[in-house]
Amino acid sequence: MKIRYFSDTDTALIEFSNKTVIETKEISENLYIDLDDKGNLVSMTIEHAKEKANISEVSYLQMGQSV
């Protein structure tokens, strides 16, 4: 997964895979998702990311697997 932030447009792009995007869906005014040919999530775009997603504070925490 990659997170890219474009400060000139205050846009965050979160890439979950490198598959080819077939369709983009508008979820809300500032949130878009990109899907592959099987309907799987490829990426998500967040506009006005500082205000809408608190992009200035990003953390990653991996939880243990349950057996």
For each residue, the residues with C-beta under 8 A, 3 or more apart:
1: 14 15 16
2: 13 14 15
3: 12 13 14 15 58
4: 12 13 14 15
5: 11 12 13 49 55
6: 9 10 11 12 13
7: 10
8:
9: 6 47
10: 6 7 47 48 49 50 51
11: 5 6 45 46 47 48 49
12: 3 4 5 6 45 46 49 53 55
13: 2 3 4 5 6 43 44 45 46
14: 1 2 3 4 43 44 45 46
15: 1 2 3 4 18 42 43
16: 1 41 42 43 44
17: 36 40 41 42 43
18: 15
19: 36 37 40 42
20: 36 37 42
21: 24 34 35 36 42 43
22: 35 36 37
23: 34 35
24: 21 32 33 34 35
25: 32 33 35
26: 29 31 32
27: 31 32 33
28: 31
29: 26 47
30: 46 47 48 52
31: 26 27 28 44 45 46 47 52
32: 24 25 26 27 44 45 47
33: 24 25 27 41 43 44 45
34: 21 23 24 41 42 43 44 45
35: 21 22 23 24 25 39 40 41 42
36: 17 19 20 21 22 39 40 42
37: 19 20 22
38:
39: 35 36
40: 17 19 35 36
41: 16 17 33 34 35 44
42: 15 16 17 19 20 21 34 35 36
43: 13 14 15 16 17 21 33 34
44: 13 14 16 31 32 33 34 41
45: 11 12 13 14 31 32 33 34
46: 11 12 13 14 30 31 49 52 53 55
47: 9 10 11 29 30 31 32 52
48: 10 11 30 51 52
49: 5 10 11 12 46 52 53 55
50: 10 53 54 55 56
51: 10 48
52: 30 31 46 47 48 49
53: 12 46 49 50
54: 50 57
55: 5 12 46 49 50 58
56: 50
57: 54
58: 3 55
59:
60:
61:
62:
63:
64:
65:
66:
67:
